[in-house]
Amino acid sequence: MKITVKCFSQVKYALETDELSLELNPGQTTADVEERVRQRAGKKLDGVLLRIAVNRIYVKEPRDLEDGDEVAFIPPVQGG
């Protein structure tokens, strides 16, 4: 199955792209995708907490993914 990964802020800069297309095996979850994104980023995302949204809805626990899903990795907003 194929999903789209949207990257914002630090994730975008770490991966040097704002969007990825990934092939996954059935039964893979948001946790599996996060692991792949972090591996690809190397140490650039060490210690960075990420919020995950699937099809524009935030998820807190790992969630099974389906073909065509859009997964977004969003670092916490900072500033004052």
Backbone atoms as SQL, in Angstrom:
CREATE TABLE atoms (id INTEGER PRIMARY KEY, chain TEXT, resi INTEGER, resn TEXT, atom TEXT, x REAL, y REAL, z REAL);
INSERT INTO atoms VALUES
  (1, 'A', 1, 'MET', 'N', 0.842, -1.176, 0.000),
  (2, 'A', 1, 'MET', 'CA', 0.000, 0.000, 0.000),
  (3, 'A', 1, 'MET', 'C', 0.883, 1.233, 0.000),
  (4, 'A', 2, 'LYS', 'N', 0.321, 2.323, -0.444),
  (5, 'A', 2, 'LYS', 'CA', 1.075, 3.566, -0.583),
  (6, 'A', 2, 'LYS', 'C', 0.402, 4.661, 0.243),
  (7, 'A', 3, 'ILE', 'N', 1.234, 5.422, 0.987),
  (8, 'A', 3, 'ILE', 'CA', 0.724, 6.558, 1.753),
  (9, 'A', 3, 'ILE', 'C', 1.537, 7.797, 1.405),
  (10, 'A', 4, 'THR', 'N', 0.984, 8.946, 1.767),
  (11, 'A', 4, 'THR', 'CA', 1.682, 10.218, 1.607),
  (12, 'A', 4, 'THR', 'C', 2.044, 10.732, 2.988),
  (13, 'A', 5, 'VAL', 'N', 3.274, 11.188, 3.136),
  (14, 'A', 5, 'VAL', 'CA', 3.734, 11.770, 4.394),
  (15, 'A', 5, 'VAL', 'C', 3.960, 13.258, 4.163),
  (16, 'A', 6, 'LYS', 'N', 3.279, 14.083, 4.949),
  (17, 'A', 6, 'LYS', 'CA', 3.445, 15.535, 4.900),
  (18, 'A', 6, 'LYS', 'C', 4.385, 15.947, 6.027),
  (19, 'A', 7, 'CYS', 'N', 5.352, 16.784, 5.698),
  (20, 'A', 7, 'CYS', 'CA', 6.372, 17.192, 6.659),
  (21, 'A', 7, 'CYS', 'C', 6.310, 18.699, 6.873),
  (22, 'A', 8, 'PHE', 'N', 6.351, 19.104, 8.130),
  (23, 'A', 8, 'PHE', 'CA', 6.281, 20.513, 8.474),
  (24, 'A', 8, 'PHE', 'C', 7.439, 20.895, 9.388),
  (25, 'A', 9, 'SER', 'N', 7.803, 22.166, 9.364),
  (26, 'A', 9, 'SER', 'CA', 8.779, 22.765, 10.270),
  (27, 'A', 9, 'SER', 'C', 10.077, 21.964, 10.320),
  (28, 'A', 10, 'GLN', 'N', 10.489, 21.522, 11.517),
  (29, 'A', 10, 'GLN', 'CA', 11.764, 20.827, 11.681),
  (30, 'A', 10, 'GLN', 'C', 11.835, 19.546, 10.856),
  (31, 'A', 11, 'VAL', 'N', 10.726, 18.865, 10.696),
  (32, 'A', 11, 'VAL', 'CA', 10.718, 17.621, 9.920),
  (33, 'A', 11, 'VAL', 'C', 11.010, 17.932, 8.458),
  (34, 'A', 12, 'LYS', 'N', 10.399, 18.987, 7.959),
  (35, 'A', 12, 'LYS', 'CA', 10.629, 19.410, 6.576),
  (36, 'A', 12, 'LYS', 'C', 12.110, 19.716, 6.341),
  (37, 'A', 13, 'TYR', 'N', 12.720, 20.432, 7.262),
  (38, 'A', 13, 'TYR', 'CA', 14.129, 20.785, 7.107),
  (39, 'A', 13, 'TYR', 'C', 15.040, 19.570, 7.288),
  (40, 'A', 14, 'ALA', 'N', 14.685, 18.687, 8.207),
  (41, 'A', 14, 'ALA', 'CA', 15.508, 17.495, 8.444),
  (42, 'A', 14, 'ALA', 'C', 15.508, 16.565, 7.236),
  (43, 'A', 15, 'LEU', 'N', 14.358, 16.441, 6.573),
  (44, 'A', 15, 'LEU', 'CA', 14.239, 15.537, 5.422),
  (45, 'A', 15, 'LEU', 'C', 14.481, 16.243, 4.093),
  (46, 'A', 16, 'GLU', 'N', 14.562, 17.569, 4.151),
  (47, 'A', 16, 'GLU', 'CA', 14.772, 18.390, 2.956),
  (48, 'A', 16, 'GLU', 'C', 13.672, 18.200, 1.919),
  (49, 'A', 17, 'THR', 'N', 12.450, 18.002, 2.402),
  (50, 'A', 17, 'THR', 'CA', 11.277, 17.903, 1.536),
  (51, 'A', 17, 'THR', 'C', 10.035, 18.141, 2.383),
  (52, 'A', 18, 'ASP', 'N', 8.961, 18.542, 1.741),
  (53, 'A', 18, 'ASP', 'CA', 7.715, 18.732, 2.482),
  (54, 'A', 18, 'ASP', 'C', 6.740, 17.576, 2.276),
  (55, 'A', 19, 'GLU', 'N', 7.120, 16.606, 1.433),
  (56, 'A', 19, 'GLU', 'CA', 6.215, 15.482, 1.176),
  (57, 'A', 19, 'GLU', 'C', 7.002, 14.253, 0.729),
  (58, 'A', 20, 'LEU', 'N', 6.598, 13.104, 1.257),
  (59, 'A', 20, 'LEU', 'CA', 7.180, 11.819, 0.870),
  (60, 'A', 20, 'LEU', 'C', 6.064, 10.876, 0.454),
  (61, 'A', 21, 'SER', 'N', 6.384, 9.950, -0.392),
  (62, 'A', 21, 'SER', 'CA', 5.477, 8.866, -0.740),
  (63, 'A', 21, 'SER', 'C', 6.146, 7.584, -0.270),
  (64, 'A', 22, 'LEU', 'N', 5.458, 6.824, 0.589),
  (65, 'A', 22, 'LEU', 'CA', 6.040, 5.603, 1.140),
  (66, 'A', 22, 'LEU', 'C', 5.196, 4.388, 0.795),
  (67, 'A', 23, 'GLU', 'N', 5.874, 3.291, 0.525),
  (68, 'A', 23, 'GLU', 'CA', 5.222, 1.995, 0.346),
  (69, 'A', 23, 'GLU', 'C', 5.260, 1.278, 1.692),
  (70, 'A', 24, 'LEU', 'N', 4.115, 0.792, 2.144),
  (71, 'A', 24, 'LEU', 'CA', 4.023, 0.078, 3.411),
  (72, 'A', 24, 'LEU', 'C', 3.417, -1.298, 3.194),
  (73, 'A', 25, 'ASN', 'N', 3.693, -2.174, 4.138),
  (74, 'A', 25, 'ASN', 'CA', 3.043, -3.478, 4.145),
  (75, 'A', 25, 'ASN', 'C', 1.725, -3.363, 4.901),
  (76, 'A', 26, 'PRO', 'N', 0.736, -4.170, 4.559),
  (77, 'A', 26, 'PRO', 'CA', -0.520, -4.156, 5.313),
  (78, 'A', 26, 'PRO', 'C', -0.242, -4.390, 6.801),
  (79, 'A', 27, 'GLY', 'N', -0.969, -3.673, 7.646),
  (80, 'A', 27, 'GLY', 'CA', -0.812, -3.818, 9.084),
  (81, 'A', 27, 'GLY', 'C', 0.204, -2.879, 9.700),
  (82, 'A', 28, 'GLN', 'N', 0.904, -2.113, 8.876),
  (83, 'A', 28, 'GLN', 'CA', 1.852, -1.164, 9.453),
  (84, 'A', 28, 'GLN', 'C', 1.097, 0.033, 10.018),
  (85, 'A', 29, 'THR', 'N', 1.724, 0.665, 11.004),
  (86, 'A', 29, 'THR', 'CA', 1.059, 1.719, 11.765),
  (87, 'A', 29, 'THR', 'C', 1.799, 3.048, 11.666),
  (88, 'A', 30, 'THR', 'N', 1.197, 4.052, 12.300),
  (89, 'A', 30, 'THR', 'CA', 1.846, 5.361, 12.368),
  (90, 'A', 30, 'THR', 'C', 3.195, 5.261, 13.077),
  (91, 'A', 31, 'ALA', 'N', 3.325, 4.354, 14.032),
  (92, 'A', 31, 'ALA', 'CA', 4.608, 4.174, 14.723),
  (93, 'A', 31, 'ALA', 'C', 5.682, 3.685, 13.753),
  (94, 'A', 32, 'ASP', 'N', 5.312, 2.799, 12.842),
  (95, 'A', 32, 'ASP', 'CA', 6.265, 2.310, 11.839),
  (96, 'A', 32, 'ASP', 'C', 6.713, 3.447, 10.921),
  (97, 'A', 33, 'VAL', 'N', 5.774, 4.298, 10.548),
  (98, 'A', 33, 'VAL', 'CA', 6.109, 5.422, 9.666),
  (99, 'A', 33, 'VAL', 'C', 6.993, 6.421, 10.409),
  (100, 'A', 34, 'GLU', 'N', 6.672, 6.689, 11.669),
  (101, 'A', 34, 'GLU', 'CA', 7.515, 7.604, 12.443),
  (102, 'A', 34, 'GLU', 'C', 8.943, 7.068, 12.538),
  (103, 'A', 35, 'GLU', 'N', 9.095, 5.778, 12.756),
  (104, 'A', 35, 'GLU', 'CA', 10.437, 5.183, 12.828),
  (105, 'A', 35, 'GLU', 'C', 11.192, 5.380, 11.514),
  (106, 'A', 36, 'ARG', 'N', 10.522, 5.176, 10.392),
  (107, 'A', 36, 'ARG', 'CA', 11.169, 5.365, 9.086),
  (108, 'A', 36, 'ARG', 'C', 11.566, 6.820, 8.869),
  (109, 'A', 37, 'VAL', 'N', 10.691, 7.744, 9.261),
  (110, 'A', 37, 'VAL', 'CA', 10.992, 9.173, 9.110),
  (111, 'A', 37, 'VAL', 'C', 12.197, 9.546, 9.974),
  (112, 'A', 38, 'ARG', 'N', 12.217, 9.078, 11.214),
  (113, 'A', 38, 'ARG', 'CA', 13.334, 9.392, 12.104),
  (114, 'A', 38, 'ARG', 'C', 14.641, 8.777, 11.603),
  (115, 'A', 39, 'GLN', 'N', 14.583, 7.564, 11.067),
  (116, 'A', 39, 'GLN', 'CA', 15.791, 6.945, 10.507),
  (117, 'A', 39, 'GLN', 'C', 16.314, 7.762, 9.334),
  (118, 'A', 40, 'ARG', 'N', 15.406, 8.193, 8.499),
  (119, 'A', 40, 'ARG', 'CA', 15.799, 8.968, 7.318),
  (120, 'A', 40, 'ARG', 'C', 16.408, 10.315, 7.714),
  (121, 'A', 41, 'ALA', 'N', 15.915, 10.901, 8.807),
  (122, 'A', 41, 'ALA', 'CA', 16.398, 12.207, 9.265),
  (123, 'A', 41, 'ALA', 'C', 17.721, 12.108, 10.012),
  (124, 'A', 42, 'GLY', 'N', 18.102, 10.912, 10.402),
  (125, 'A', 42, 'GLY', 'CA', 19.320, 10.768, 11.193),
  (126, 'A', 42, 'GLY', 'C', 19.143, 11.403, 12.558),
  (127, 'A', 43, 'LYS', 'N', 20.151, 12.101, 13.030),
  (128, 'A', 43, 'LYS', 'CA', 20.101, 12.712, 14.363),
  (129, 'A', 43, 'LYS', 'C', 19.364, 14.046, 14.381),
  (130, 'A', 44, 'LYS', 'N', 18.941, 14.519, 13.232),
  (131, 'A', 44, 'LYS', 'CA', 18.321, 15.846, 13.154),
  (132, 'A', 44, 'LYS', 'C', 17.016, 15.950, 13.935),
  (133, 'A', 45, 'LEU', 'N', 16.346, 14.819, 14.175),
  (134, 'A', 45, 'LEU', 'CA', 15.085, 14.858, 14.915),
  (135, 'A', 45, 'LEU', 'C', 15.203, 14.251, 16.309),
  (136, 'A', 46, 'ASP', 'N', 16.435, 13.956, 16.746),
  (137, 'A', 46, 'ASP', 'CA', 16.622, 13.424, 18.096),
  (138, 'A', 46, 'ASP', 'C', 16.055, 14.403, 19.115),
  (139, 'A', 47, 'GLY', 'N', 15.234, 13.910, 20.009),
  (140, 'A', 47, 'GLY', 'CA', 14.661, 14.735, 21.058),
  (141, 'A', 47, 'GLY', 'C', 13.486, 15.597, 20.633),
  (142, 'A', 48, 'VAL', 'N', 13.108, 15.547, 19.362),
  (143, 'A', 48, 'VAL', 'CA', 11.988, 16.353, 18.874),
  (144, 'A', 48, 'VAL', 'C', 10.694, 15.556, 19.029),
  (145, 'A', 49, 'LEU', 'N', 9.758, 16.108, 19.790),
  (146, 'A', 49, 'LEU', 'CA', 8.450, 15.480, 19.931),
  (147, 'A', 49, 'LEU', 'C', 7.624, 15.797, 18.693),
  (148, 'A', 50, 'LEU', 'N', 6.929, 14.803, 18.187),
  (149, 'A', 50, 'LEU', 'CA', 6.132, 15.007, 16.980),
  (150, 'A', 50, 'LEU', 'C', 4.672, 14.690, 17.241),
  (151, 'A', 51, 'ARG', 'N', 3.809, 15.563, 16.766),
  (152, 'A', 51, 'ARG', 'CA', 2.374, 15.264, 16.732),
  (153, 'A', 51, 'ARG', 'C', 2.107, 14.596, 15.392),
  (154, 'A', 52, 'ILE', 'N', 1.217, 13.624, 15.394),
  (155, 'A', 52, 'ILE', 'CA', 0.911, 12.885, 14.174),
  (156, 'A', 52, 'ILE', 'C', -0.567, 13.046, 13.863),
  (157, 'A', 53, 'ALA', 'N', -0.846, 13.363, 12.608),
  (158, 'A', 53, 'ALA', 'CA', -2.229, 13.443, 12.133),
  (159, 'A', 53, 'ALA', 'C', -2.382, 12.463, 10.971),
  (160, 'A', 54, 'VAL', 'N', -3.504, 11.770, 10.958),
  (161, 'A', 54, 'VAL', 'CA', -3.832, 10.876, 9.848),
  (162, 'A', 54, 'VAL', 'C', -5.092, 11.423, 9.198),
  (163, 'A', 55, 'ASN', 'N', -4.969, 11.740, 7.931),
  (164, 'A', 55, 'ASN', 'CA', -6.087, 12.326, 7.189),
  (165, 'A', 55, 'ASN', 'C', -6.653, 13.545, 7.912),
  (166, 'A', 56, 'ARG', 'N', -5.714, 14.371, 8.419),
  (167, 'A', 56, 'ARG', 'CA', -5.998, 15.657, 9.070),
  (168, 'A', 56, 'ARG', 'C', -6.660, 15.538, 10.442),
  (169, 'A', 57, 'ILE', 'N', -6.565, 14.368, 11.052),
  (170, 'A', 57, 'ILE', 'CA', -7.095, 14.170, 12.400),
  (171, 'A', 57, 'ILE', 'C', -5.939, 13.708, 13.285),
  (172, 'A', 58, 'TYR', 'N', -5.686, 14.453, 14.377),
  (173, 'A', 58, 'TYR', 'CA', -4.599, 14.080, 15.274),
  (174, 'A', 58, 'TYR', 'C', -4.871, 12.724, 15.916),
  (175, 'A', 59, 'VAL', 'N', -3.810, 11.920, 16.041),
  (176, 'A', 59, 'VAL', 'CA', -3.903, 10.625, 16.715),
  (177, 'A', 59, 'VAL', 'C', -2.864, 10.601, 17.826),
  (178, 'A', 60, 'LYS', 'N', -3.206, 9.948, 18.941),
  (179, 'A', 60, 'LYS', 'CA', -2.284, 9.867, 20.072),
  (180, 'A', 60, 'LYS', 'C', -1.604, 8.507, 20.148),
  (181, 'A', 61, 'GLU', 'N', -2.295, 7.475, 19.789),
  (182, 'A', 61, 'GLU', 'CA', -1.767, 6.115, 19.845),
  (183, 'A', 61, 'GLU', 'C', -1.453, 5.642, 18.433),
  (184, 'A', 62, 'PRO', 'N', -0.539, 4.678, 18.295),
  (185, 'A', 62, 'PRO', 'CA', -0.283, 4.126, 16.958),
  (186, 'A', 62, 'PRO', 'C', -1.584, 3.642, 16.323),
  (187, 'A', 63, 'ARG', 'N', -1.734, 3.938, 15.064),
  (188, 'A', 63, 'ARG', 'CA', -2.966, 3.602, 14.348),
  (189, 'A', 63, 'ARG', 'C', -2.606, 2.848, 13.076),
  (190, 'A', 64, 'ASP', 'N', -3.383, 1.815, 12.765),
  (191, 'A', 64, 'ASP', 'CA', -3.197, 1.098, 11.505),
  (192, 'A', 64, 'ASP', 'C', -3.464, 2.049, 10.347),
  (193, 'A', 65, 'LEU', 'N', -2.699, 1.883, 9.291),
  (194, 'A', 65, 'LEU', 'CA', -2.847, 2.745, 8.121),
  (195, 'A', 65, 'LEU', 'C', -3.448, 1.972, 6.961),
  (196, 'A', 66, 'GLU', 'N', -4.065, 2.711, 6.060),
  (197, 'A', 66, 'GLU', 'CA', -4.687, 2.129, 4.877),
  (198, 'A', 66, 'GLU', 'C', -4.116, 2.783, 3.632),
  (199, 'A', 67, 'ASP', 'N', -4.255, 2.096, 2.517),
  (200, 'A', 67, 'ASP', 'CA', -3.790, 2.625, 1.243),
  (201, 'A', 67, 'ASP', 'C', -4.394, 4.004, 0.999),
  (202, 'A', 68, 'GLY', 'N', -3.552, 4.945, 0.627),
  (203, 'A', 68, 'GLY', 'CA', -4.012, 6.293, 0.310),
  (204, 'A', 68, 'GLY', 'C', -4.056, 7.253, 1.480),
  (205, 'A', 69, 'ASP', 'N', -3.771, 6.779, 2.693),
  (206, 'A', 69, 'ASP', 'CA', -3.789, 7.671, 3.852),
  (207, 'A', 69, 'ASP', 'C', -2.734, 8.766, 3.715),
  (208, 'A', 70, 'GLU', 'N', -3.018, 9.890, 4.371),
  (209, 'A', 70, 'GLU', 'CA', -2.069, 10.996, 4.467),
  (210, 'A', 70, 'GLU', 'C', -1.659, 11.117, 5.927),
  (211, 'A', 71, 'VAL', 'N', -0.365, 11.007, 6.179),
  (212, 'A', 71, 'VAL', 'CA', 0.168, 11.100, 7.534),
  (213, 'A', 71, 'VAL', 'C', 1.004, 12.370, 7.618),
  (214, 'A', 72, 'ALA', 'N', 0.699, 13.209, 8.607),
  (215, 'A', 72, 'ALA', 'CA', 1.440, 14.460, 8.783),
  (216, 'A', 72, 'ALA', 'C', 2.212, 14.411, 10.094),
  (217, 'A', 73, 'PHE', 'N', 3.464, 14.858, 10.048),
  (218, 'A', 73, 'PHE', 'CA', 4.303, 14.970, 11.234),
  (219, 'A', 73, 'PHE', 'C', 4.485, 16.442, 11.534),
  (220, 'A', 74, 'ILE', 'N', 4.002, 16.844, 12.724),
  (221, 'A', 74, 'ILE', 'CA', 3.958, 18.256, 13.072),
  (222, 'A', 74, 'ILE', 'C', 4.652, 18.464, 14.419),
  (223, 'A', 75, 'PRO', 'N', 5.806, 19.137, 14.425),
  (224, 'A', 75, 'PRO', 'CA', 6.463, 19.443, 15.696),
  (225, 'A', 75, 'PRO', 'C', 5.617, 20.450, 16.483),
  (226, 'A', 76, 'PRO', 'N', 5.773, 20.467, 17.814),
  (227, 'A', 76, 'PRO', 'CA', 5.032, 21.447, 18.607),
  (228, 'A', 76, 'PRO', 'C', 5.373, 22.872, 18.172),
  (229, 'A', 77, 'VAL', 'N', 4.395, 23.739, 18.255),
  (230, 'A', 77, 'VAL', 'CA', 4.595, 25.144, 17.907),
  (231, 'A', 77, 'VAL', 'C', 5.310, 25.817, 19.069),
  (232, 'A', 78, 'GLN', 'N', 6.303, 26.639, 18.746),
  (233, 'A', 78, 'GLN', 'CA', 7.059, 27.348, 19.770),
  (234, 'A', 78, 'GLN', 'C', 6.957, 28.842, 19.529),
  (235, 'A', 79, 'GLY', 'N', 7.264, 29.562, 20.538),
  (236, 'A', 79, 'GLY', 'CA', 7.273, 31.011, 20.389),
  (237, 'A', 79, 'GLY', 'C', 6.469, 31.673, 21.481),
  (238, 'A', 80, 'GLY', 'N', 6.323, 32.958, 21.357),
  (239, 'A', 80, 'GLY', 'CA', 5.612, 33.657, 22.417),
  (240, 'A', 80, 'GLY', 'C', 4.919, 34.859, 21.898);
